[in-house]
């Protein structure tokens, strides 16, 4: 079969076509991220990237609670009206949680004066954090609404817009010598991208009473009941590394890790998120018809594996040289961090999209336990590396081994769920 026939076959395959739509805008936006990074690393010191990563880590962990994880249920109701009720519930929860965070920040900063313990509290922009969390909640809910409607083009544009604006604002603030420019760029970009999605959603929106959205929330109470703890464990296991590094080592180490993690997760952002979105919808349809999705699962697994191995092998070999050339001498250590991170990301690349089986089959309790253990053992691995060897690289090696093991365990269980054997 020649290349022309392969292309024609791919166009007829709805799965590949939808993945391509979701990936195209993301690929463009990530190319801009890569292109902007050499400029940003020369406009801002390593410590600024460390502060940005700390802000992101705290906010991502905090944002898990802001939606009640109800966005994960948006595709399940048979009626769009019920899905809209879930989104309105997300808006209410997001606003409530954000106000609570604002109160906590004020107490910690102005009354308890915890700035010495938590460096992030030293900066004035910390009061913008609740606003950022609120818009993250809205953005997440709107993206899942669009997934339900299979409007992949708008999802692609919104994600690309957010990333592109972050890069543009970051460079602009860097040229203007605004010290906190990286954090401000992140906040402004999510607000603008969310407003874009919200404008189109509100054109035909319905408002529901509190009793109606409460009733719909009760119907899917399993999501906040199990998934908050589960996803909080997963998010913490991913985001707690820079927080631990800030306590055990320094902001400079956080900055080096942040750049390595940022660059190496590009394949996950570009490819696996798109595959996960399409896989989720196709798996739901296949399960409704046949009661399982074994064939789809195996097919997706093979595609992911064939992509993952060459990508991360190249990263493992060339990372130190690439980081030094692209970002400057002071970023060489980040290249060695990248080499270590590549070990577990190779498996995570395959496992992440397939983990949506836990959500589809409502096995949130099992996933919660696995992710909680992953978070605990991951944090312990980093701590032991610091306490025994006093070395950030060793901490990363320990963490990489632990995370790789848990990703393999999750693959085992997600396959069992896909084949209806669990």
N, C-alpha and C positions, 0 to 999 in steps of 0.2 A: 504494500500500500504506500503510495507516494505522499509527499507532504501536503499536496492539495487535498487529497482525500481525507487525511487526518484532520485538517482544518475544517472541512465540510462536516465531518463526523462530530467534531467538538461543538460546532455551532448547533447541531441537532440535539446534543445532550444538554438538557435543561440544567442539570447539576453543574456541569462545567461552565455553561453560559452564565449562570447566576454567580458562580465563584469569580469568574472573569470580571463581571460588572463590579462586584464588591472590591476586588483586588485592584482594579485599574486606578481608581482615584487614590486609594491608599498607597499604591506604588509611587504615584506622582508626588504625593505629599511627603513620603519618606525619602524620596530623592532630594527634595528640598531640605529636609532635616539634615541629611548627610552633607549636602552642599553648604548649608548654613553653619554646621558645627565647627569647621576650621576657622571661620570668622569669629564665632562666639567664644571659642577657646582662647582667642587672641585679644578679645575685647573684655573678657571677664577672667579673674583669677580662678584657680582650682577650687578655692574655698567657696566661691559663689555658686559653683555647681554642687558643692556639698550642701549648702544651705537650701538650694532649690530641691535637692533630693530629699532632704529632711522634711521640707514643707509638703512635698508630694506624698511622702510616706505617711506622715500624720494624717493628711487629708484623705488619702485613699482608704486608710483604715477607718477613719471616722465616717466616711461616706457610705460604708457598707450598711450602717444602721439607718441612714436617712431615707431609704426607700422601703424598708421592711422586706426587701428582696421580692416585692410584688411584681416588679418588672419581668421577672422570670416566668410569671404566670400569664403574661399578656397574650400569649399565643394559644392558651388552652380553652377559654370560653368559646362556645359555638357562635355567640352573638357579639357583634362589634360593640353594641351598647354596654354589655357587661365588661368588655375590655376597657372601654372609656371610663367606666366607674373605677376600675383599678388605677388608671392613670390619675384620676382626680384624687384618689386616696394617696397616691405617691406625692402629689403636690402638697397635700395637707401634712403628711408625715415629714416631708422635706423641710417645710417651713417651721414646723414645731421643733424638729431636731436642731435646725440651724440656730434658732433662738436660744435653745438650751446650750449649744456650744458657745454662743456669744457670752452668755452668763458665766460659763465655766472659765472662759479665757479671761474675762474681767476679774474674776475672783483670784485666779492663779497669778495674773500679772500685777494687778493693782493692790491686792490685799495680802496675798501670801508671798508675793515677790519671789517667784520660783525661777526667775531668769537665770540664775547661776546654775541651776540643775537642768533646765531646758533652754538651750541657746535660742531656739526659735521664738521664745517669748520676748527677746530683746528688741525685736523689730516692730515698728508701728503698723506694718501691713498685716500683722497677725489678726487684727480686727476685721480684715477682709476675708478671713478664712471661712466664717459661717456663710457668707455670700457665695463663695466658691463652692462650698458643699451643697448649698441649695440648688445652684445651677447644674451641678453634676447630677443631682437627683432628677431634675427635669430632663436633662439631656439623655440620661439612661432610659427613662420611661418612654421618651419620644422615639428613641432608636428601636426599642422593642415593639412599639406600636407599628413602626414602619416595617419591621421584620414580619409582623403579623400580616400586613397588607402586601408583603413581598415587593415593597417599593425600594429595591436595592440601589437604584440610581441615586435617590435622595439620601440614603444612608451614606453612600460613597462620597457624595458631595459634602455632606455635613462633617464627616470625619476628616476629609481633606481640608476643608475650610478651617477647622479648629487647629490642625497641625501647622498649616501654612501661616496662619495669623500669629501663632506662637513664635515661629521663626522670624517673621517680619518685625513684630514688636520687640523681640529680643535683640535683634541687630540694631533697631532704631534706638532703643534705650541704652544699648552699649555705646553707640556713637555719641549719645548725649551724656555719657558718664553717669547714668543713674544707677547707683550701687545695687539696688534691689530689682533691677530691670528684668532679670530672668523670671522671678516670681510674679511680678506685675504682668508680664507678657502672658503667662499661663492663665492668670485670672481673667484678663480682658478677652482672651481668645475664646474661652469657654462660654462667657456671657454672650458674645456676638453669635457664635455658632448655635447656641440654644435658642436665642431670639429668632434666628432664621427658621428653625424647625417649629417653634411655637407659633409663629405667624401663620404658617400653612395649616397647622393642626386646628387652630382656633377658627378657621373659616367656616367649618361645619361642626363645631363642637356643641355638645349638650352639657348642661349643668344638672347635677343630681343632688338630691338632698343628702344630709349627713347619714340618715338612717339607711338610704340606698347603698351608699358606698361602704358603710359599715357592714351591711349584710353581705355584700360582695367580698369584702375583706375576710369575713368569717368563713366564706366558702373555700377560700384558699389560705386558711390560717397555717397550713403545714409549711408554707414558704417562710414566713417570719419565725415560726416556731423552731424549725430545724435549720433553715438555710442561713439565718443571721449568724449563728454560732459556727456553722460549717464554713461559710464564705469568709467570716471574720478570721477563722483559723488559717484558711488558705491565704488570704490577703496579708495577714500578719506574718505568716511564714515567708512571704515574698518581700514585704515592705519593712519588716523589722530588722533586716540586715543593716541598712544604713543607720537606723536608730541605735542599734547595738554598737556599730562601729564608732558612732559619735561619742558613746560613753566609754568604750574600751580603748579606742585609739584617738583619732582626731578628725576634724572637719575635712582636712586634706585627703585623708584616706576615704572618707565618704564621697568626696568629689571624684576621686579616681575610680572608685567602684561604680559611681553613678554613670560616668561616661562609658565604662565598659559594658555595664548592664543595658544602657540606652542603645548602644550600637548593636549589641548582640541580639537584642529582642526585636530588632527590625524584621527579621524573617517571620517571627511569630505574629507581629502586628500586621504585616503585609499579607501573609498567606493563611495562617491558622485561624485567625479571627473570621476571615471570609468563609473558609471552609466550614467552620463551626456554625455560622449563621445559616448556611444553606443545608448542612447536614441535619441540623435540628428540625427544620421544616420538613425535609424529605423523610426523616426517620419517623416523625409523627404521622405523616401520610401513610408510610409503609406499614407501620404498626396497626393503624386503623383497618387496613386491608387484610393483612396476613397474621397479625398478632406478634410479629417479631421483625427485626431488620438486620438479620445476620449477613445477608449478601451485601447490603449497603455498608455495614460496619467493616467487613473484611476488605471491600473495595477501597473504602476511604483510608483504612489503615495502610494498605499497600502504597497508595498514592503519597501519603504523608511520609512513610519510611523512605521511599525513593527520593523524596525531596530533602529530607532531613540529613541523611548521612553525608552527601557531598557538600552541602552548605557548611555544616559544622566541622567537617574535616578540614576544609580550606581555612576556616576561621582559626582552628586550633594551630595550624602550621604557621600562618602568616600574621596573626594578630599583633604581636609585639612590634614588628616592623611597620605594619600599616598604621598603628596608633602613633608611633614616633614621627613618621613622615607626614601624616595628615594633620596632627594636632600640635606637634612640637615636642621637644626633648622632655619637658616636664610630664608628658603623658605616657612615657614608655612603660611605667609600672602598670598603668591601666591596661596596656596590652597583655601583660602577664595575667592580670585579673581576668581578662576576657578569655584567655586560653583555659583557665580553670572553669569559668562559668559555662563554657561551651560543652563541657562533659555532661552536665545534666540537662541543658537546654535541648540537646539532641533528642533526648527521650521525651522531654516536656512538649516539644514541637509536635510529636505524634499523639501524646496523651490528652492534651488540652481540648482539642475539638471533640474527641470521642467521649470526654467526661460529661458532655451534655446528656448522655444516656441517664445519668443519675437524676437529672431534672425531669426528663421526659417520663421516666417510669416512677417518679416521685420516691426515689430512694435517698432522699435528703439526709435521713438519719445515718445511714451507712457512710455517705460522703462526709458528713459532719465529723464522724469519729476518725476517719482516715486523715482528714485535713487537720484536725486538732492534734493528732499524734505527729503529723508532719511538722506542724509549727513548733511543738514542744521539742522534738528531737533536733530540728534545725537550729533553734535557738541554743540548745545545749551544745551542739557541735561547734557553733561559733564561739561560745563562751569557753569551752575547753581549749580550743585553739589559741585563744588569747591568754588564758590563765597558765597553760602548760608551756607554750612556746613563745608567747608574746609576739605573735607574727600574724599579720592580716592575711597573708597568702595561705598559711596553714589553716586558719579559720575558714577560709573559702573552700579549701579542699575538703575539709570535714563536712561542711554544709552541702557541697556538691554531691558527695557520696550519699548523704542522707536523703536529699531531695530526689536523686536518681532512683534510689530504692523505692521510695513511696510512689513515684510516677509509674514504675513497673507494676506495683501492687494495684494501683488505680486502673491501669490498662486491663489487668486480669479481671477485675470486678465489672468494669464497663462492658467487656465482652460477654460475660455471664448474663448481664442484664439485657444486652442486645439480642441474645439468643433465647431469652425468656427462660433461663435456667436459674434465676435468682429472684 
